[in-house]
């Protein structure tokens, strides 16, 4: 009887761990997607500024000085 309870307990722990792993993978994918979206938006903004003749090196200097 104790063996069966232990077996059931281990099975439940494994299920919980698998659920946590799945949740973490989903969370990581969402964060990665957000980062990619932000990067694409930044690239688009930089291209737009460049086309309008904005001084990219000036912006780079500002970013470096604020880092």
Predicted model as a PDB file, atoms N, CA, C, CB and O in Angstrom, pLDDT in the B-factor column:
MODEL        1                                                                  
ATOM      1  N   UNK A   1       0.813  -1.189   0.000  1.00 61.00           N  
ATOM      2  CA  UNK A   1       0.000   0.000   0.000  1.00 61.00           C  
ATOM      3  C   UNK A   1       0.862   1.261   0.000  1.00 61.00           C  
ATOM      4  CB  UNK A   1      -0.928  -0.006   1.195  1.00 61.00           C  
ATOM      5  O   UNK A   1       0.589   2.193  -0.756  1.00 61.00           O  
ATOM      6  N   UNK A   2       1.868   1.300   0.814  1.00 89.00           N  
ATOM      7  CA  UNK A   2       2.745   2.460   0.858  1.00 89.00           C  
ATOM      8  C   UNK A   2       3.457   2.670  -0.475  1.00 89.00           C  
ATOM      9  CB  UNK A   2       3.764   2.307   1.978  1.00 89.00           C  
ATOM     10  O   UNK A   2       3.681   3.806  -0.893  1.00 89.00           O  
ATOM     11  N   UNK A   3       3.804   1.593  -1.126  1.00 87.00           N  
ATOM     12  CA  UNK A   3       4.475   1.687  -2.421  1.00 87.00           C  
ATOM     13  C   UNK A   3       3.581   2.377  -3.434  1.00 87.00           C  
ATOM     14  CB  UNK A   3       4.874   0.297  -2.927  1.00 87.00           C  
ATOM     15  O   UNK A   3       4.046   3.211  -4.211  1.00 87.00           O  
ATOM     16  N   UNK A   4       2.302   2.035  -3.431  1.00 90.00           N  
ATOM     17  CA  UNK A   4       1.355   2.638  -4.370  1.00 90.00           C  
ATOM     18  C   UNK A   4       1.167   4.133  -4.082  1.00 90.00           C  
ATOM     19  CB  UNK A   4       0.000   1.910  -4.301  1.00 90.00           C  
ATOM     20  O   UNK A   4       1.080   4.941  -5.007  1.00 90.00           O  
ATOM     21  N   UNK A   5       1.104   4.493  -2.805  1.00 91.00           N  
ATOM     22  CA  UNK A   5       0.970   5.908  -2.443  1.00 91.00           C  
ATOM     23  C   UNK A   5       2.201   6.688  -2.871  1.00 91.00           C  
ATOM     24  CB  UNK A   5       0.746   6.065  -0.930  1.00 91.00           C  
ATOM     25  O   UNK A   5       2.092   7.799  -3.391  1.00 91.00           O  
ATOM     26  N   UNK A   6       3.354   6.113  -2.654  1.00 92.00           N  
ATOM     27  CA  UNK A   6       4.603   6.767  -3.042  1.00 92.00           C  
ATOM     28  C   UNK A   6       4.679   6.939  -4.550  1.00 92.00           C  
ATOM     29  CB  UNK A   6       5.806   5.965  -2.544  1.00 92.00           C  
ATOM     30  O   UNK A   6       5.107   7.979  -5.051  1.00 92.00           O  
ATOM     31  N   UNK A   7       4.263   5.913  -5.256  1.00 93.00           N  
ATOM     32  CA  UNK A   7       4.260   5.955  -6.718  1.00 93.00           C  
ATOM     33  C   UNK A   7       3.329   7.068  -7.218  1.00 93.00           C  
ATOM     34  CB  UNK A   7       3.825   4.586  -7.299  1.00 93.00           C  
ATOM     35  O   UNK A   7       3.676   7.815  -8.132  1.00 93.00           O  
ATOM     36  N   UNK A   8       2.163   7.165  -6.616  1.00 94.00           N  
ATOM     37  CA  UNK A   8       1.188   8.193  -6.979  1.00 94.00           C  
ATOM     38  C   UNK A   8       1.742   9.586  -6.655  1.00 94.00           C  
ATOM     39  CB  UNK A   8      -0.154   7.956  -6.237  1.00 94.00           C  
ATOM     40  O   UNK A   8       1.573  10.517  -7.442  1.00 94.00           O  
ATOM     41  N   UNK A   9       2.382   9.728  -5.532  1.00 94.00           N  
ATOM     42  CA  UNK A   9       2.968  10.988  -5.106  1.00 94.00           C  
ATOM     43  C   UNK A   9       4.048  11.436  -6.094  1.00 94.00           C  
ATOM     44  CB  UNK A   9       3.555  10.857  -3.688  1.00 94.00           C  
ATOM     45  O   UNK A   9       4.101  12.605  -6.477  1.00 94.00           O  
ATOM     46  N   UNK A  10       4.899  10.506  -6.501  1.00 95.00           N  
ATOM     47  CA  UNK A  10       5.963  10.811  -7.471  1.00 95.00           C  
ATOM     48  C   UNK A  10       5.356  11.210  -8.811  1.00 95.00           C  
ATOM     49  CB  UNK A  10       6.906   9.595  -7.653  1.00 95.00           C  
ATOM     50  O   UNK A  10       5.840  12.136  -9.461  1.00 95.00           O  
ATOM     51  N   UNK A  11       4.301  10.516  -9.225  1.00 95.00           N  
ATOM     52  CA  UNK A  11       3.637  10.844 -10.487  1.00 95.00           C  
ATOM     53  C   UNK A  11       3.076  12.268 -10.449  1.00 95.00           C  
ATOM     54  CB  UNK A  11       2.509   9.834 -10.782  1.00 95.00           C  
ATOM     55  O   UNK A  11       3.190  13.005 -11.428  1.00 95.00           O  
ATOM     56  N   UNK A  12       2.470  12.656  -9.320  1.00 96.00           N  
ATOM     57  CA  UNK A  12       1.904  14.003  -9.185  1.00 96.00           C  
ATOM     58  C   UNK A  12       3.009  15.054  -9.224  1.00 96.00           C  
ATOM     59  CB  UNK A  12       1.098  14.126  -7.873  1.00 96.00           C  
ATOM     60  O   UNK A  12       2.845  16.102  -9.849  1.00 96.00           O  
ATOM     61  N   UNK A  13       4.117  14.786  -8.570  1.00 96.00           N  
ATOM     62  CA  UNK A  13       5.247  15.723  -8.586  1.00 96.00           C  
ATOM     63  C   UNK A  13       5.771  15.896 -10.004  1.00 96.00           C  
ATOM     64  CB  UNK A  13       6.378  15.232  -7.656  1.00 96.00           C  
ATOM     65  O   UNK A  13       6.063  17.016 -10.423  1.00 96.00           O  
ATOM     66  N   UNK A  14       5.894  14.799 -10.745  1.00 96.00           N  
ATOM     67  CA  UNK A  14       6.361  14.873 -12.131  1.00 96.00           C  
ATOM     68  C   UNK A  14       5.389  15.667 -12.994  1.00 96.00           C  
ATOM     69  CB  UNK A  14       6.549  13.465 -12.710  1.00 96.00           C  
ATOM     70  O   UNK A  14       5.815  16.443 -13.850  1.00 96.00           O  
ATOM     71  N   UNK A  15       4.094  15.484 -12.782  1.00 96.00           N  
ATOM     72  CA  UNK A  15       3.098  16.242 -13.542  1.00 96.00           C  
ATOM     73  C   UNK A  15       3.213  17.735 -13.250  1.00 96.00           C  
ATOM     74  CB  UNK A  15       1.679  15.747 -13.214  1.00 96.00           C  
ATOM     75  O   UNK A  15       3.155  18.557 -14.164  1.00 96.00           O  
ATOM     76  N   UNK A  16       3.376  18.082 -11.976  1.00 96.00           N  
ATOM     77  CA  UNK A  16       3.525  19.489 -11.602  1.00 96.00           C  
ATOM     78  C   UNK A  16       4.780  20.087 -12.223  1.00 96.00           C  
ATOM     79  CB  UNK A  16       3.569  19.637 -10.077  1.00 96.00           C  
ATOM     80  O   UNK A  16       4.765  21.217 -12.712  1.00 96.00           O  
ATOM     81  N   UNK A  17       5.865  19.321 -12.198  1.00 96.00           N  
ATOM     82  CA  UNK A  17       7.114  19.811 -12.780  1.00 96.00           C  
ATOM     83  C   UNK A  17       6.962  20.026 -14.280  1.00 96.00           C  
ATOM     84  CB  UNK A  17       8.261  18.828 -12.499  1.00 96.00           C  
ATOM     85  O   UNK A  17       7.436  21.027 -14.818  1.00 96.00           O  
ATOM     86  N   UNK A  18       6.306  19.095 -14.952  1.00 96.00           N  
ATOM     87  CA  UNK A  18       6.082  19.231 -16.390  1.00 96.00           C  
ATOM     88  C   UNK A  18       5.212  20.450 -16.695  1.00 96.00           C  
ATOM     89  CB  UNK A  18       5.429  17.961 -16.951  1.00 96.00           C  
ATOM     90  O   UNK A  18       5.453  21.163 -17.669  1.00 96.00           O  
ATOM     91  N   UNK A  19       4.201  20.684 -15.861  1.00 96.00           N  
ATOM     92  CA  UNK A  19       3.335  21.854 -16.033  1.00 96.00           C  
ATOM     93  C   UNK A  19       4.141  23.137 -15.858  1.00 96.00           C  
ATOM     94  CB  UNK A  19       2.158  21.817 -15.028  1.00 96.00           C  
ATOM     95  O   UNK A  19       3.973  24.086 -16.624  1.00 96.00           O  
ATOM     96  N   UNK A  20       5.003  23.169 -14.866  1.00 96.00           N  
ATOM     97  CA  UNK A  20       5.841  24.340 -14.637  1.00 96.00           C  
ATOM     98  C   UNK A  20       6.793  24.551 -15.810  1.00 96.00           C  
ATOM     99  CB  UNK A  20       6.632  24.192 -13.324  1.00 96.00           C  
ATOM    100  O   UNK A  20       7.018  25.689 -16.222  1.00 96.00           O  
ATOM    101  N   UNK A  21       7.351  23.480 -16.352  1.00 96.00           N  
ATOM    102  CA  UNK A  21       8.240  23.585 -17.508  1.00 96.00           C  
ATOM    103  C   UNK A  21       7.500  24.155 -18.710  1.00 96.00           C  
ATOM    104  CB  UNK A  21       8.835  22.215 -17.855  1.00 96.00           C  
ATOM    105  O   UNK A  21       8.024  25.021 -19.412  1.00 96.00           O  
ATOM    106  N   UNK A  22       6.288  23.675 -18.949  1.00 96.00           N  
ATOM    107  CA  UNK A  22       5.484  24.183 -20.070  1.00 96.00           C  
ATOM    108  C   UNK A  22       5.186  25.670 -19.882  1.00 96.00           C  
ATOM    109  CB  UNK A  22       4.162  23.386 -20.199  1.00 96.00           C  
ATOM    110  O   UNK A  22       5.309  26.459 -20.819  1.00 96.00           O  
ATOM    111  N   UNK A  23       4.798  26.039 -18.674  1.00 96.00           N  
ATOM    112  CA  UNK A  23       4.500  27.450 -18.397  1.00 96.00           C  
ATOM    113  C   UNK A  23       5.726  28.325 -18.604  1.00 96.00           C  
ATOM    114  CB  UNK A  23       3.979  27.616 -16.968  1.00 96.00           C  
ATOM    115  O   UNK A  23       5.619  29.432 -19.130  1.00 96.00           O  
ATOM    116  N   UNK A  24       6.889  27.836 -18.193  1.00 97.00           N  
ATOM    117  CA  UNK A  24       8.116  28.612 -18.358  1.00 97.00           C  
ATOM    118  C   UNK A  24       8.457  28.769 -19.836  1.00 97.00           C  
ATOM    119  CB  UNK A  24       9.281  27.943 -17.610  1.00 97.00           C  
ATOM    120  O   UNK A  24       8.898  29.839 -20.257  1.00 97.00           O  
ATOM    121  N   UNK A  25       8.262  27.729 -20.619  1.00 96.00           N  
ATOM    122  CA  UNK A  25       8.532  27.814 -22.056  1.00 96.00           C  
ATOM    123  C   UNK A  25       7.613  28.823 -22.725  1.00 96.00           C  
ATOM    124  CB  UNK A  25       8.371  26.441 -22.714  1.00 96.00           C  
ATOM    125  O   UNK A  25       8.050  29.584 -23.588  1.00 96.00           O  
ATOM    126  N   UNK A  26       6.347  28.835 -22.335  1.00 96.00           N  
ATOM    127  CA  UNK A  26       5.391  29.791 -22.896  1.00 96.00           C  
ATOM    128  C   UNK A  26       5.805  31.208 -22.515  1.00 96.00           C  
ATOM    129  CB  UNK A  26       3.949  29.490 -22.401  1.00 96.00           C  
ATOM    130  O   UNK A  26       5.792  32.111 -23.352  1.00 96.00           O  
ATOM    131  N   UNK A  27       6.168  31.397 -21.260  1.00 96.00           N  
ATOM    132  CA  UNK A  27       6.594  32.731 -20.791  1.00 96.00           C  
ATOM    133  C   UNK A  27       7.835  33.191 -21.539  1.00 96.00           C  
ATOM    134  CB  UNK A  27       6.873  32.715 -19.271  1.00 96.00           C  
ATOM    135  O   UNK A  27       7.913  34.347 -21.956  1.00 96.00           O  
ATOM    136  N   UNK A  28       8.798  32.307 -21.713  1.00 95.00           N  
ATOM    137  CA  UNK A  28      10.016  32.661 -22.436  1.00 95.00           C  
ATOM    138  C   UNK A  28       9.711  33.043 -23.880  1.00 95.00           C  
ATOM    139  CB  UNK A  28      11.010  31.502 -22.400  1.00 95.00           C  
ATOM    140  O   UNK A  28      10.285  33.994 -24.409  1.00 95.00           O  
ATOM    141  N   UNK A  29       8.814  32.307 -24.512  1.00 95.00           N  
ATOM    142  CA  UNK A  29       8.445  32.606 -25.897  1.00 95.00           C  
ATOM    143  C   UNK A  29       7.775  33.979 -25.994  1.00 95.00           C  
ATOM    144  CB  UNK A  29       7.507  31.513 -26.454  1.00 95.00           C  
ATOM    145  O   UNK A  29       8.033  34.732 -26.933  1.00 95.00           O  
ATOM    146  N   UNK A  30       6.917  34.303 -25.028  1.00 94.00           N  
ATOM    147  CA  UNK A  30       6.263  35.613 -25.036  1.00 94.00           C  
ATOM    148  C   UNK A  30       7.286  36.730 -24.867  1.00 94.00           C  
ATOM    149  CB  UNK A  30       5.204  35.693 -23.924  1.00 94.00           C  
ATOM    150  O   UNK A  30       7.238  37.738 -25.571  1.00 94.00           O  
ATOM    151  N   UNK A  31       8.212  36.542 -23.925  1.00 94.00           N  
ATOM    152  CA  UNK A  31       9.239  37.568 -23.703  1.00 94.00           C  
ATOM    153  C   UNK A  31      10.121  37.735 -24.927  1.00 94.00           C  
ATOM    154  CB  UNK A  31      10.099  37.213 -22.487  1.00 94.00           C  
ATOM    155  O   UNK A  31      10.485  38.853 -25.290  1.00 94.00           O  
ATOM    156  N   UNK A  32      10.465  36.621 -25.563  1.00 95.00           N  
ATOM    157  CA  UNK A  32      11.291  36.692 -26.769  1.00 95.00           C  
ATOM    158  C   UNK A  32      10.546  37.414 -27.878  1.00 95.00           C  
ATOM    159  CB  UNK A  32      11.701  35.285 -27.233  1.00 95.00           C  
ATOM    160  O   UNK A  32      11.132  38.223 -28.597  1.00 95.00           O  
ATOM    161  N   UNK A  33       9.266  37.130 -28.020  1.00 91.00           N  
ATOM    162  CA  UNK A  33       8.454  37.801 -29.029  1.00 91.00           C  
ATOM    163  C   UNK A  33       8.374  39.294 -28.784  1.00 91.00           C  
ATOM    164  CB  UNK A  33       7.063  37.212 -29.059  1.00 91.00           C  
ATOM    165  O   UNK A  33       8.441  40.087 -29.723  1.00 91.00           O  
ATOM    166  N   UNK A  34       8.228  39.682 -27.514  1.00 93.00           N  
ATOM    167  CA  UNK A  34       8.192  41.108 -27.184  1.00 93.00           C  
ATOM    168  C   UNK A  34       9.522  41.770 -27.523  1.00 93.00           C  
ATOM    169  CB  UNK A  34       7.862  41.311 -25.692  1.00 93.00           C  
ATOM    170  O   UNK A  34       9.552  42.878 -28.061  1.00 93.00           O  
ATOM    171  N   UNK A  35      10.618  41.093 -27.210  1.00 92.00           N  
ATOM    172  CA  UNK A  35      11.943  41.660 -27.491  1.00 92.00           C  
ATOM    173  C   UNK A  35      12.154  41.819 -28.993  1.00 92.00           C  
ATOM    174  CB  UNK A  35      13.052  40.770 -26.892  1.00 92.00           C  
ATOM    175  O   UNK A  35      12.706  42.824 -29.442  1.00 92.00           O  
ATOM    176  N   UNK A  36      11.718  40.837 -29.763  1.00 92.00           N  
ATOM    177  CA  UNK A  36      11.851  40.918 -31.218  1.00 92.00           C  
ATOM    178  C   UNK A  36      11.010  42.077 -31.743  1.00 92.00           C  
ATOM    179  CB  UNK A  36      11.424  39.585 -31.891  1.00 92.00           C  
ATOM    180  O   UNK A  36      11.453  42.825 -32.614  1.00 92.00           O  
ATOM    181  N   UNK A  37       9.799  42.224 -31.214  1.00 91.00           N  
ATOM    182  CA  UNK A  37       8.930  43.333 -31.632  1.00 91.00           C  
ATOM    183  C   UNK A  37       9.543  44.686 -31.328  1.00 91.00           C  
ATOM    184  CB  UNK A  37       7.580  43.225 -30.951  1.00 91.00           C  
ATOM    185  O   UNK A  37       9.477  45.605 -32.144  1.00 91.00           O  
ATOM    186  N   UNK A  38      10.144  44.806 -30.140  1.00 90.00           N  
ATOM    187  CA  UNK A  38      10.782  46.067 -29.767  1.00 90.00           C  
ATOM    188  C   UNK A  38      11.987  46.346 -30.664  1.00 90.00           C  
ATOM    189  CB  UNK A  38      11.212  46.038 -28.289  1.00 90.00           C  
ATOM    190  O   UNK A  38      12.211  47.488 -31.066  1.00 90.00           O  
ATOM    191  N   UNK A  39      12.750  45.321 -30.973  1.00 89.00           N  
ATOM    192  CA  UNK A  39      13.915  45.486 -31.839  1.00 89.00           C  
ATOM    193  C   UNK A  39      13.492  45.915 -33.230  1.00 89.00           C  
ATOM    194  CB  UNK A  39      14.723  44.190 -31.910  1.00 89.00           C  
ATOM    195  O   UNK A  39      14.108  46.800 -33.825  1.00 89.00           O  
ATOM    196  N   UNK A  40      12.448  45.295 -33.752  1.00 90.00           N  
ATOM    197  CA  UNK A  40      11.958  45.666 -35.081  1.00 90.00           C  
ATOM    198  C   UNK A  40      11.451  47.107 -35.098  1.00 90.00           C  
ATOM    199  CB  UNK A  40      10.840  44.711 -35.525  1.00 90.00           C  
ATOM    200  O   UNK A  40      11.678  47.836 -36.064  1.00 90.00           O  
ATOM    201  N   UNK A  41      10.771  47.513 -34.037  1.00 89.00           N  
ATOM    202  CA  UNK A  41      10.282  48.893 -33.960  1.00 89.00           C  
ATOM    203  C   UNK A  41      11.456  49.873 -33.916  1.00 89.00           C  
ATOM    204  CB  UNK A  41       9.378  49.081 -32.717  1.00 89.00           C  
ATOM    205  O   UNK A  41      11.422  50.925 -34.553  1.00 89.00           O  
ATOM    206  N   UNK A  42      12.482  49.516 -33.163  1.00 85.00           N  
ATOM    207  CA  UNK A  42      13.663  50.375 -33.079  1.00 85.00           C  
ATOM    208  C   UNK A  42      14.339  50.499 -34.440  1.00 85.00           C  
ATOM    209  CB  UNK A  42      14.656  49.825 -32.042  1.00 85.00           C  
ATOM    210  O   UNK A  42      14.721  51.595 -34.851  1.00 85.00           O  
ATOM    211  N   UNK A  43      14.484  49.381 -35.135  1.00 88.00           N  
ATOM    212  CA  UNK A  43      15.086  49.418 -36.480  1.00 88.00           C  
ATOM    213  C   UNK A  43      14.273  50.308 -37.420  1.00 88.00           C  
ATOM    214  CB  UNK A  43      15.190  47.992 -37.064  1.00 88.00           C  
ATOM    215  O   UNK A  43      14.826  51.097 -38.186  1.00 88.00           O  
ATOM    216  N   UNK A  44      12.957  50.163 -37.344  1.00 89.00           N  
ATOM    217  CA  UNK A  44      12.082  50.966 -38.202  1.00 89.00           C  
ATOM    218  C   UNK A  44      12.244  52.450 -37.895  1.00 89.00           C  
ATOM    219  CB  UNK A  44      10.613  50.544 -38.022  1.00 89.00           C  
ATOM    220  O   UNK A  44      12.306  53.272 -38.809  1.00 89.00           O  
ATOM    221  N   UNK A  45      12.311  52.791 -36.624  1.00 84.00           N  
ATOM    222  CA  UNK A  45      12.488  54.195 -36.236  1.00 84.00           C  
ATOM    223  C   UNK A  45      13.830  54.734 -36.701  1.00 84.00           C  
ATOM    224  CB  UNK A  45      12.365  54.349 -34.721  1.00 84.00           C  
ATOM    225  O   UNK A  45      13.918  55.868 -37.174  1.00 84.00           O  
ATOM    226  N   UNK A  46      14.867  53.934 -36.569  1.00 80.00           N  
ATOM    227  CA  UNK A  46      16.197  54.367 -37.008  1.00 80.00           C  
ATOM    228  C   UNK A  46      16.216  54.577 -38.520  1.00 80.00           C  
ATOM    229  CB  UNK A  46      17.269  53.334 -36.598  1.00 80.00           C  
ATOM    230  O   UNK A  46      16.764  55.572 -38.994  1.00 80.00           O  
ATOM    231  N   UNK A  47      15.628  53.655 -39.283  1.00 85.00           N  
ATOM    232  CA  UNK A  47      15.554  53.812 -40.739  1.00 85.00           C  
ATOM    233  C   UNK A  47      14.813  55.090 -41.112  1.00 85.00           C  
ATOM    234  CB  UNK A  47      14.862  52.596 -41.378  1.00 85.00           C  
ATOM    235  O   UNK A  47      15.230  55.829 -42.005  1.00 85.00           O  
ATOM    236  N   UNK A  48      13.713  55.336 -40.419  1.00 85.00           N  
ATOM    237  CA  UNK A  48      12.917  56.527 -40.691  1.00 85.00           C  
ATOM    238  C   UNK A  48      13.721  57.788 -40.410  1.00 85.00           C  
ATOM    239  CB  UNK A  48      11.635  56.519 -39.854  1.00 85.00           C  
ATOM    240  O   UNK A  48      13.694  58.731 -41.201  1.00 85.00           O  
ATOM    241  N   UNK A  49      14.435  57.810 -39.292  1.00 80.00           N  
ATOM    242  CA  UNK A  49      15.259  58.979 -38.962  1.00 80.00           C  
ATOM    243  C   UNK A  49      16.366  59.160 -39.996  1.00 80.00           C  
ATOM    244  CB  UNK A  49      15.867  58.836 -37.547  1.00 80.00           C  
ATOM    245  O   UNK A  49      16.667  60.285 -40.396  1.00 80.00           O  
ATOM    246  N   UNK A  50      16.970  58.062 -40.426  1.00 80.00           N  
ATOM    247  CA  UNK A  50      18.056  58.126 -41.400  1.00 80.00           C  
ATOM    248  C   UNK A  50      17.553  58.696 -42.723  1.00 80.00           C  
ATOM    249  CB  UNK A  50      18.671  56.733 -41.618  1.00 80.00           C  
ATOM    250  O   UNK A  50      18.220  59.528 -43.338  1.00 80.00           O  
ATOM    251  N   UNK A  51      16.371  58.246 -43.162  1.00 83.00           N  
ATOM    252  CA  UNK A  51      15.797  58.733 -44.419  1.00 83.00           C  
ATOM    253  C   UNK A  51      15.487  60.228 -44.348  1.00 83.00           C  
ATOM    254  CB  UNK A  51      14.522  57.951 -44.759  1.00 83.00           C  
ATOM    255  O   UNK A  51      15.550  60.932 -45.356  1.00 83.00           O  
ATOM    256  N   UNK A  52      15.156  60.701 -43.158  1.00 83.00           N  
ATOM    257  CA  UNK A  52      14.832  62.119 -42.989  1.00 83.00           C  
ATOM    258  C   UNK A  52      16.090  62.961 -42.778  1.00 83.00           C  
ATOM    259  CB  UNK A  52      13.876  62.306 -41.808  1.00 83.00           C  
ATOM    260  O   UNK A  52      16.004  64.173 -42.581  1.00 83.00           O  
ATOM    261  N   UNK A  53      17.258  62.317 -42.820  1.00 83.00           N  
ATOM    262  CA  UNK A  53      18.513  63.045 -42.689  1.00 83.00           C  
ATOM    263  C   UNK A  53      18.922  63.298 -41.245  1.00 83.00           C  
ATOM    264  CB  UNK A  53      18.411  64.347 -43.406  1.00 83.00           C  
ATOM    265  O   UNK A  53      19.752  64.167 -40.976  1.00 83.00           O  
ATOM    266  N   UNK A  54      18.352  62.552 -40.328  1.00 80.00           N  
ATOM    267  CA  UNK A  54      18.683  62.708 -38.925  1.00 80.00           C  
ATOM    268  C   UNK A  54      20.103  62.219 -38.677  1.00 80.00           C  
ATOM    269  CB  UNK A  54      17.681  61.947 -38.040  1.00 80.00           C  
ATOM    270  O   UNK A  54      20.531  61.234 -39.278  1.00 80.00           O  
ATOM    271  N   UNK A  55      20.834  62.891 -37.805  1.00 78.00           N  
ATOM    272  CA  UNK A  55      22.227  62.557 -37.524  1.00 78.00           C  
ATOM    273  C   UNK A  55      22.294  61.366 -36.556  1.00 78.00           C  
ATOM    274  CB  UNK A  55      22.976  63.786 -36.935  1.00 78.00           C  
ATOM    275  O   UNK A  55      22.190  61.528 -35.340  1.00 78.00           O  
ATOM    276  N   UNK A  56      22.467  60.180 -37.121  1.00 75.00           N  
ATOM    277  CA  UNK A  56      22.499  58.949 -36.331  1.00 75.00           C  
ATOM    278  C   UNK A  56      23.696  58.940 -35.378  1.00 75.00           C  
ATOM    279  CB  UNK A  56      22.550  57.722 -37.256  1.00 75.00           C  
ATOM    280  O   UNK A  56      23.583  58.458 -34.251  1.00 75.00           O  
ATOM    281  N   UNK A  57      24.827  59.462 -35.815  1.00 82.00           N  
ATOM    282  CA  UNK A  57      26.008  59.476 -34.941  1.00 82.00           C  
ATOM    283  C   UNK A  57      25.756  60.329 -33.698  1.00 82.00           C  
ATOM    284  CB  UNK A  57      27.239  60.007 -35.705  1.00 82.00           C  
ATOM    285  O   UNK A  57      26.248  60.010 -32.615  1.00 82.00           O  
ATOM    286  N   UNK A  58      24.991  61.413 -33.851  1.00 81.00           N  
ATOM    287  CA  UNK A  58      24.635  62.253 -32.719  1.00 81.00           C  
ATOM    288  C   UNK A  58      23.802  61.450 -31.709  1.00 81.00           C  
ATOM    289  CB  UNK A  58      23.859  63.504 -33.196  1.00 81.00           C  
ATOM    290  O   UNK A  58      24.037  61.517 -30.502  1.00 81.00           O  
ATOM    291  N   UNK A  59      22.841  60.704 -32.216  1.00 78.00           N  
ATOM    292  CA  UNK A  59      21.996  59.869 -31.358  1.00 78.00           C  
ATOM    293  C   UNK A  59      22.852  58.813 -30.659  1.00 78.00           C  
ATOM    294  CB  UNK A  59      20.866  59.195 -32.184  1.00 78.00           C  
ATOM    295  O   UNK A  59      22.673  58.549 -29.470  1.00 78.00           O  
ATOM    296  N   UNK A  60      23.775  58.217 -31.398  1.00 83.00           N  
ATOM    297  CA  UNK A  60      24.670  57.212 -30.826  1.00 83.00           C  
ATOM    298  C   UNK A  60      25.476  57.817 -29.676  1.00 83.00           C  
ATOM    299  CB  UNK A  60      25.615  56.645 -31.909  1.00 83.00           C  
ATOM    300  O   UNK A  60      25.631  57.190 -28.628  1.00 83.00           O  
ATOM    301  N   UNK A  61      25.984  59.018 -29.870  1.00 83.00           N  
ATOM    302  CA  UNK A  61      26.751  59.698 -28.813  1.00 83.00           C  
ATOM    303  C   UNK A  61      25.891  59.953 -27.580  1.00 83.00           C  
ATOM    304  CB  UNK A  61      27.320  61.028 -29.334  1.00 83.00           C  
ATOM    305  O   UNK A  61      26.355  59.789 -26.451  1.00 83.00           O  
ATOM    306  N   UNK A  62      24.646  60.352 -27.793  1.00 82.00           N  
ATOM    307  CA  UNK A  62      23.737  60.588 -26.665  1.00 82.00           C  
ATOM    308  C   UNK A  62      23.485  59.294 -25.910  1.00 82.00           C  
ATOM    309  CB  UNK A  62      22.403  61.187 -27.153  1.00 82.00           C  
ATOM    310  O   UNK A  62      23.523  59.269 -24.680  1.00 82.00           O  
ATOM    311  N   UNK A  63      23.226  58.214 -26.650  1.00 83.00           N  
ATOM    312  CA  UNK A  63      22.964  56.924 -26.006  1.00 83.00           C  
ATOM    313  C   UNK A  63      24.182  56.475 -25.197  1.00 83.00           C  
ATOM    314  CB  UNK A  63      22.596  55.853 -27.062  1.00 83.00           C  
ATOM    315  O   UNK A  63      24.041  56.009 -24.066  1.00 83.00           O  
ATOM    316  N   UNK A  64      25.365  56.613 -25.770  1.00 87.00           N  
ATOM    317  CA  UNK A  64      26.582  56.218 -25.063  1.00 87.00           C  
ATOM    318  C   UNK A  64      26.795  57.060 -23.813  1.00 87.00           C  
ATOM    319  CB  UNK A  64      27.794  56.338 -25.984  1.00 87.00           C  
ATOM    320  O   UNK A  64      27.214  56.539 -22.780  1.00 87.00           O  
ATOM    321  N   UNK A  65      26.513  58.346 -23.895  1.00 86.00           N  
ATOM    322  CA  UNK A  65      26.730  59.218 -22.734  1.00 86.00           C  
ATOM    323  C   UNK A  65      25.735  58.937 -21.617  1.00 86.00           C  
ATOM    324  CB  UNK A  65      26.634  60.680 -23.148  1.00 86.00           C  
ATOM    325  O   UNK A  65      26.029  59.196 -20.451  1.00 86.00           O  
ATOM    326  N   UNK A  66      24.556  58.407 -21.959  1.00 82.00           N  
ATOM    327  CA  UNK A  66      23.534  58.098 -20.957  1.00 82.00           C  
ATOM    328  C   UNK A  66      23.663  56.686 -20.392  1.00 82.00           C  
ATOM    329  CB  UNK A  66      22.163  58.273 -21.557  1.00 82.00           C  
ATOM    330  O   UNK A  66      22.973  56.332 -19.436  1.00 82.00           O  
ATOM    331  N   UNK A  67      24.538  55.889 -20.978  1.00 67.00           N  
ATOM    332  CA  UNK A  67      24.684  54.501 -20.517  1.00 67.00           C  
ATOM    333  C   UNK A  67      25.585  54.397 -19.320  1.00 67.00           C  
ATOM    334  CB  UNK A  67      25.219  53.628 -21.623  1.00 67.00           C  
ATOM    335  O   UNK A  67      25.811  53.299 -18.811  1.00 67.00           O  
TER     336      UNK A  67                                                      
ENDMDL                                                                          
END                                                                             
